[in-house]
Amino acid sequence: MTSSETLHSSTRWVCASDRGRQRKASDGLVQEPSRRRRPLALETNDESHYMQPTVNSSARKLDGKPLPSSNSSSSSLSQSLCRRPAAPWPAHDPSVAATDSAHISELKGKEEGQSAIDRKHNASVGVTSGQRKWQTPATSETSSTRTRKEVAAKIADADFANAVLQPCGITIQNTGVNKSLYKHFRSQEHDLPSNLKDRLAAYRKTHVLEVWLDPDIERTQREYKAMEVYGCNEAEHSAYALRDIFLDEARHPWLPEQAGDQRWLPVRMLQLVQKPAEDDGWCAPPIVNSPGKRYQWDIRPDCAYYVSLQAFQSGFRPSVRNHVAVVQKRAICPYLAVEFKKDEETLATAQNQIAVASAMALYNRYRLKNCALQMSGEKWSEQDKDQMRHYGITFTGSTWKLWCTVPQTFQTWTGCVMSTIYSGDCCILAGVQQLIGIINDIHYWGLEVHGRSCKKDIAAKIHSDPDADANDIALLGEVQIEP
């Protein structure tokens, strides 16, 4: 006989015997409850098997009364007989559902006692209703909450000027008065003619570049009028300006050194992300007033112009990054940033973007100049102060504004001021003509004044060190070592 057949036969025998005892008990012949016998299959397992007691069974076991007889069907009775009686459940276990009055009173007393202890502890630590019972120290919780809830400022925030620019001492001044461009760029000091065409001819003699502008002014005017009529978006305005107005020089990374590739060139960058990195010589302006919102200073101007690394001899170029930040292995010291927007509704955002880009570029230019003066033991001259500039142009549709950012003070950095120099509209011929002349003037200033002064400051730093390598001084060619 198989084990399953043995188990089935044993179970039927137990159930039949129990039914016989029940009939006798009903006739008054049996006075004691029947003794249960476990099936053979269950007797082989000696491990204890505890069952979750029901409400009634818990109460019965507490009172010590026997199990009453049941009139259930044979299958239910068979299943109950095949189970091993559960051991008494611990009376103190909260998972037992108590129904008798004594047990309920005992549990309520424990809960009331614990509640009294909790209320006493909460009163001692100052916990009110709705707060957590157990709190961490207020100092650590407040600092962690502040760090977690602090949100970084965004350039389009309505309070960006007050939350980011003002704490760094950056001020925007929009006077609305057009300045004399000839005086502003000090063209007379450079022996440059006042006429735009004659001045452009002088620029071309000094530097042979592709960025010099002499376009068909009427064609430029028609393009901007058409974009205004058709309601073209920001991308259309940007694409046209980058094609016909803000030009770039050809890239020649493999020019033979024996032919000589040292030249003064502008480098155009489009949406270049240049995050602060002190190890690379590119730092964010410091906070000079009460701190505001946190800001990452991850600038991304639509267009920016830098000085090419080809201003230095090839043997010294790897050492330039020890003094200033070098981007894309070919550009240093930005001097112009451009932002494009569709209309006047986003003018404030464009101004904030130019302010951030200009302040960051100007501050790093200031650091180079100030370090060179300190190492050489010299003081700020008027010429040094005049070199501390950065330009920006904001386009909103066809209208444009020229901005110039300068330091507020020179002995120590206390911030900077960005003010308007000129404004115009490319739908008007005079506006196009002025814009073309301004861009040419900025490129000349960026190379002839800004670029040369940056190179001179790097040479001054090296020359002021008595242990400087003579080969580096010779490669710079700006300062000669005294015998």
Secondary structure as the mmCIF struct_conf table of DSSP 4:
data_model
#
loop_
_struct_conf.conf_type_id
_struct_conf.id
_struct_conf.beg_label_comp_id
_struct_conf.beg_label_asym_id
_struct_conf.beg_label_seq_id
_struct_conf.end_label_comp_id
_struct_conf.end_label_asym_id
_struct_conf.end_label_seq_id
HELX_RH_AL_P HELX_RH_AL_P1 SER A 3 SER A 26
TURN_TY1_P TURN_TY1_P1 ASP A 27 GLY A 28
BEND BEND1 GLU A 32 GLU A 32
HELX_LH_PP_P HELX_LH_PP_P1 PRO A 33 ARG A 36
HELX_RH_AL_P HELX_RH_AL_P2 LEU A 40 GLU A 43
TURN_TY1_P TURN_TY1_P2 THR A 44 THR A 44
BEND BEND2 GLU A 47 GLU A 47
HELX_RH_AL_P HELX_RH_AL_P3 VAL A 55 ASP A 63
TURN_TY1_P TURN_TY1_P3 GLY A 64 GLY A 64
HELX_LH_PP_P HELX_LH_PP_P2 LYS A 65 SER A 69
HELX_RH_AL_P HELX_RH_AL_P4 SER A 74 LEU A 81
TURN_TY1_P TURN_TY1_P4 CYS A 82 CYS A 82
BEND BEND3 ARG A 83 ARG A 83
HELX_LH_PP_P HELX_LH_PP_P3 ARG A 84 PRO A 90
TURN_TY1_P TURN_TY1_P5 ALA A 91 HIS A 92
TURN_TY1_P TURN_TY1_P6 PRO A 94 SER A 95
BEND BEND4 VAL A 96 VAL A 96
BEND BEND5 ASP A 100 ASP A 100
HELX_RH_AL_P HELX_RH_AL_P5 SER A 101 VAL A 125
TURN_TY1_P TURN_TY1_P7 GLY A 126 GLY A 126
TURN_TY1_P TURN_TY1_P8 SER A 129 GLY A 130
BEND BEND6 GLN A 131 GLN A 131
BEND BEND7 LYS A 133 TRP A 134
HELX_RH_AL_P HELX_RH_AL_P6 ALA A 138 LYS A 149
TURN_TY1_P TURN_TY1_P9 ILE A 155 ALA A 156
TURN_TY1_P TURN_TY1_P10 ALA A 158 ASP A 159
HELX_RH_AL_P HELX_RH_AL_P7 PHE A 160 PHE A 160
HELX_RH_PI_P HELX_RH_PI_P1 ALA A 161 LEU A 165
HELX_RH_3T_P HELX_RH_3T_P1 GLN A 166 CYS A 168
TURN_TY1_P TURN_TY1_P11 GLY A 169 GLY A 169
STRN STRN1 ILE A 170 GLN A 173
HELX_LH_PP_P HELX_LH_PP_P4 VAL A 177 LYS A 179
HELX_RH_AL_P HELX_RH_AL_P8 LEU A 181 HIS A 184
TURN_TY1_P TURN_TY1_P12 PHE A 185 SER A 187
HELX_RH_3T_P HELX_RH_3T_P2 GLN A 188 HIS A 190
TURN_TY1_P TURN_TY1_P13 ASP A 191 ASP A 191
BEND BEND8 SER A 194 ASN A 195
HELX_RH_AL_P HELX_RH_AL_P9 LEU A 196 THR A 206
BEND BEND9 GLU A 210 GLU A 210
HELX_RH_AL_P HELX_RH_AL_P10 ILE A 217 TYR A 230
TURN_TY1_P TURN_TY1_P14 GLY A 231 GLY A 231
HELX_RH_AL_P HELX_RH_AL_P11 GLU A 234 ASP A 244
TURN_TY1_P TURN_TY1_P15 ILE A 245 ILE A 245
BEND BEND10 PHE A 246 PHE A 246
HELX_LH_PP_P HELX_LH_PP_P5 GLU A 249 ARG A 251
TURN_TY1_P TURN_TY1_P16 PRO A 253 TRP A 254
HELX_RH_3T_P HELX_RH_3T_P3 GLU A 257 ALA A 259
STRN STRN2 PRO A 266 MET A 269
BEND BEND11 LEU A 270 GLN A 271
STRN STRN3 GLN A 274 GLN A 274
STRN STRN4 ALA A 277 ALA A 277
HELX_RH_3T_P HELX_RH_3T_P4 GLU A 278 ASP A 280
TURN_TY1_P TURN_TY1_P17 GLY A 281 GLY A 281
STRN STRN5 TRP A 282 TRP A 282
HELX_LH_PP_P HELX_LH_PP_P6 ALA A 284 ILE A 287
BEND BEND12 ASN A 289 SER A 290
BEND BEND13 LYS A 293 LYS A 293
STRN STRN6 ILE A 299 ILE A 299
BEND BEND14 ASP A 302 ASP A 302
STRN STRN7 CYS A 303 SER A 308
HELX_RH_3T_P HELX_RH_3T_P5 LEU A 309 ALA A 311
BEND BEND15 PHE A 312 PHE A 312
TURN_TY1_P TURN_TY1_P18 SER A 314 PHE A 316
HELX_RH_AL_P HELX_RH_AL_P12 ARG A 317 VAL A 320
TURN_TY1_P TURN_TY1_P19 ARG A 321 HIS A 323
BEND BEND16 VAL A 324 VAL A 324
STRN STRN8 VAL A 326 VAL A 327
TURN_TY1_P TURN_TY1_P20 GLN A 328 ARG A 330
STRN STRN9 ALA A 331 LYS A 341
BEND BEND17 LYS A 342 ASP A 343
HELX_RH_3T_P HELX_RH_3T_P6 GLU A 344 THR A 346
HELX_RH_AL_P HELX_RH_AL_P13 LEU A 347 SER A 376
TURN_TY1_P TURN_TY1_P21 GLY A 377 GLY A 377
HELX_RH_AL_P HELX_RH_AL_P14 GLU A 382 GLN A 387
STRN STRN10 HIS A 390 THR A 396
TURN_TY1_P TURN_TY1_P22 GLY A 397 SER A 398
STRN STRN11 THR A 399 PRO A 407
BEND BEND18 GLN A 408 GLN A 408
BEND BEND19 PHE A 410 THR A 412
STRN STRN12 CYS A 416 ASP A 425
TURN_TY1_P TURN_TY1_P23 CYS A 426 CYS A 427
BEND BEND20 ILE A 428 ILE A 428
HELX_RH_AL_P HELX_RH_AL_P15 LEU A 429 TYR A 444
HELX_RH_PI_P HELX_RH_PI_P2 TRP A 445 GLY A 451
HELX_RH_AL_P HELX_RH_AL_P16 ARG A 452 SER A 464
BEND BEND21 ASP A 465 ASP A 465
TURN_TY1_P TURN_TY1_P24 PRO A 466 ASP A 467
HELX_RH_AL_P HELX_RH_AL_P17 ALA A 470 LEU A 476
BEND BEND22 GLU A 478 VAL A 479
HELX_LH_PP_P HELX_LH_PP_P7 GLN A 480 GLU A 482
#
